[in-house]
Amino acid sequence: MDCKAEFEKSDEKAIMVVGDIMLDSYIWGSVDRISPEAPVPVVSVETTEDRLGGAANVVKNIASLGMKPILCSVVGNDDAGHKFFDILKRRNIASDYCVVADGRKTTVKTRVICGKQQMLRVDTEQTDVIGEDIFQKLKLCIRKAISEQQISAIILQDYDKGVFSKNLIEFVVDESKKQNIPVLVDPKKRNFNNFKNVSLFKPNFKEFTEGIGKSCRKDDSKSLFALAKEFMATQNIDTMMVTLSEHGIFIADKNHYVTIPTQVRHVADVSGAGDTVISTAAVCYVLGFPMEEVARISNIAGGLVCEQPGVVTVEKEQLLKHI
């Protein structure tokens, strides 16, 4: 298969993203002195910027890779939520399947960056699980999106901010099975073992070893495969993809595995790299790429976004140059 040619001619297939959205807020500035009040740098603010974050960054990556993102999430009815919807509108990304929740905070991650160095991050968030009324509204949105859109894959993007519960996960998986839609998962700790019967499961190494309560050396692919096989059998998962930071990406099905080494790059910021990896993996999966190519191209995409400060997306033309 000529993966580059397939990627170039990929049409706007729809990929649904269900998960925790965020507003990424940036303060860009410079430092030339230490505060007389405390031993901390004084940042002279030069500019500020708001971007889509969390599951919405996955949505943004899918759009930049040429496919149609469908976002299903919960957004607070607050200033941050209004800013979030404004950015979606400017980017021509539909918000039709999002639930607006009164009294719930929209997650905001505020990063202070000087040059290419992140100096500080301040989080404003609410992480308790959404209430039953919001849960029921979100279920309706998900079911409506599946019925109205030609969904080629569903990504469950968990950040432990309260959207996911065991019941929601089971609901999405059951709905996807009815339509034969593959489900790909980027998990976090709280619901780690609730993700079952899915097509692809993508934790990072730390998330995986903590989630299963067992470990091995990060560069010991044989032992990692043994752990992955056991977990895939228990959870009924078709493919495991584990990001290994400086050691690359590990991918396996029930019969074999491969580890794609990291390409040497100048790393400015790893923020959002996981979002890019799962987005790219979903696009490659929808295009029918072999397992090894899914990992190879996702690895390239993740490396490219690490070269820039802040949470950024990988562009299709940029990725094609490196495939």
N, C-alpha and C positions, 0 to 999 in steps of 0.2 A: 504493500500500500504506500502510495506517495502522500505522506501525511501533510507535507507543505501544500501540495496542490489541493487536497481535501479542505485544509484550513482556509485557503484563499477563496475557495468557491462556496464556503459554508453559507447557507441562507439564514434568515432570521427565525430559527427555531426557538420556541419559547422554553425557558427554564424558570421554574418557580423557586423562590427562596422564601423559606419560612424561618423566622428567627428573631433574635434580639437586635433591634436597630439602635444606633447611637448617632449623636452629632459630635463630630470631631472639630473642636475649636482650636485655632492656632494663634499664638502671639509670637510674631517674628520680631527680633530685635538684636541689639548689640550690647556688649558689656565692656566698660572701660574703667570701672572702679568697684570697690567693695563698700558695702553700706557701713556708715558710722554707727548704725543702730545695732547691728549684729554681723557676725562674720559670714555674710551672704553676698553674692554678686547683685549689683543693681542693673536691671535690664532696661535699656532705653527702647521703648516700643516704636517700631518702624511701621508695622502693618499688622492687621488681624484678618483672619479668614475662617469661614465655617465650611466643612466638608461632610459628605455622607460617610458614616462609619458603621462598624459592626456588620450585621447582615446587609445593610444598605451599601457597604463597600463591596460586598460580593455582587450585589445587583449592578453596581457601577462597573465592575470588572467584566461581568457577562456582557453588558452593553458595549463596552470598548472592544470586546473580542468578536463582535458582530452578531450576537444573538439577542433575542428579546427577553428581558427579565420581567418576571411577575412577582411583585413583593407582597407577602402576607405577614403582617406584624401588628404590634400594638405601639401606639405613639401617644404620649401624654398630651393633654389639652393645656399646654403651657407655652411660654415664649420659645423655648428650645424646640418644641414640637412644631410650632408655627414656622420657625426658621427651616426645620427639616422638610416640611411640605413645600416651602418656597423653593428649596434647592431641587427637590424632585421635579417640580414643575418646570424650572429653568432647564433641566436636563431631559425634558420630555419623557420622564419615567412616571407611569401611572401610579396613583395612590388609591385606586378604587377598592382594593382588597385589604386595606389597612383599617384597624379599629382605633378610634380616638377614645382614650380613656380619661374621663374626668378624675381629678385627684391623684393621678399617677405621674411620677416624674419621668420625663424623657432623659435617658442617659446622656450625659455630656462629658467628654474627655477633653480637658483643656491642656494643651501642650505649649510650653514656652521653649522656643528654639532660637539659639543664637549661632549664626553661621550655619553649620551642618550638625550642630550638637544639641541634643535635647537636654535642657537644663532641669525641667520640672514638669510633672503631670499632676493635674488636679481633677479628681473624678466627682461628679454629681450624679447620683444614681439611686434607684429603688430596686431591690433585688428579690423581694418577696414574690412568690408565685401569684400570677394574675388570678383575680377572683372568678367565681363561677359564671357571673354575667358576662364578663369580658371573654372568658373561655368559650362560651356558647356563641358569642358574636364572631369570634375568630374562626371557629369551626364552620360557621355559615359562609364566611368570606373564602375560606379554603375550598369548600365544596363548590361555591359559585365560580371561583377561578378555574377549577378543574373542568367544570361543565361548559364554561364560555371560551376557554383558551385551548389551543392544541399544545398541551404540555408534553415536552419530550423528556424532562427529568425534573426531579424535585431535590433541592438542597435543604437540609435541616442544619441551620447555622446557630449553634448554641454558644452563648457567652455567659451562662449562669445569671442572667438578669431578670428571670422570672417568667418568660414567655412559655418555656417548655415545662411540661409535667409528663409523667408516665402516660396519663390519659390522652394528652395531645399527640404524643409520639405514636401511640397505638392507633389513634384516629387517622393520622396522616398516612401511616403505612398501610392501614386497611383500605383507605380510599385509593391509594396508589395501586394496590394490587388489583382492584376492580378494573382499572384502566390499563393495567400492564405498564405502569410508569416506573422507571428505576428511581431509587432513592439513594442519595449520597449524603453522608453525615460528617460534619465537623464538630466533634463533641467537646464538652467540658465536664468537670468532675461530678456535679450534682446528679446528672441523669446518665452518666457514662454507661451503666449496665442496663439502662432501659431501652437502648437502641438495639432492636432485634429485627431480623428478616429484611435487611437492607442490602443494596447492591455494592456500595463502597463505603468504607469507614475510615476516616482520616484524622487520627489524633497525632499530636507530636509525641516524641519519645517519652517525655516526662508524664504527659497525660495518660499514655498507654500503660506504662509501668505502674504508676500510682493507681490507675483504674482497676488493674487486674491484681494488684498487690504482690507482684513478682517483678524481678528485674534481671538484666543481663548487661554486658558491656554494650555500649552504643554501636561499636564497630564489629560486634559479633553477630553477623547476619544469620548464621546457622541457628544460634540459640534464639534469636529474635523470631525466626521463622517457626520454631517449635512453639513459642508462646503465642504467636499469631494464629497458628493452626488450631491450637486448643481453644482460643477465644472465638475464632470464626465458627468452629463447630458448635460451641455452646450458644452463641448468639444467632446462628444461621446467617452469617455474613458471607457474601460471595468473594469480595476483594478487600484486602487491608492495605492501606497506604500510610506509612508512618514517616513523618518528616524528622530528620536526624540532625538538623542545623548544619554544623561544619562537615558532617559525614554524608550529607546528601539526602536521598529519599529511598526508602525501602518499600517495595510493593510485592504482594503475594496473593495467590489464590490458594485453594486447598491442596494444590499439587506441586507448585513450584514458586520460587521467589527470585527477585533480582534487586540489587542495590545500585542506584544511579548516583555516582559521586558528585559532590558539589563542584561547580566550576569556580575557579578563583576569580573573585570580584572585589572591588572596593566597597565595603559595607558601610553605608552612612546611617542606616536606620532599619531595623527589622520589623517595625510596626506595620501591620497589615499584610505581611508576607503570607501568612496562613490563609487569609481571605483570597489572595491571588491564586494560591495553589489549588484550593478547592474549586474556585471558579473555572480555572483552566482545565482541571481534571474533569469537571462536569461537561465542558464543551467538547473535550476530546472523547469522553465516554459517549456523548450523543452522536458524535461523528463516527463512532464504531472503531476507534483506534485500538490496536493491541495493548495489552496491559503495560508492557515495557515502554511503549510510546506515550501512554498516558502519564507515566511517571517522569519520563525524560523531558517532555515538553512542559509539564507542570513545574519541574525543577528549574528549568531555564527561566520561566516566568517569575517564579518566586525570587530568584537571584536578581533579576532585572529591577524589581521594585525596591530591593534593599540598597540599591545604589543612590537613592534619593531620600532626603530627609522627609519625615512625616509619612502619613498614609497616602499612598498614590496607587494608581491603577497601571496595568500593563496594556499598551496599545497593540492592536492586531498587527499593524505594519512593523512595529518595533519587534514583536515576537517572531514574525515571519523571517526577519533578517537573521535571527539566531537559530531558527529550526534547521 
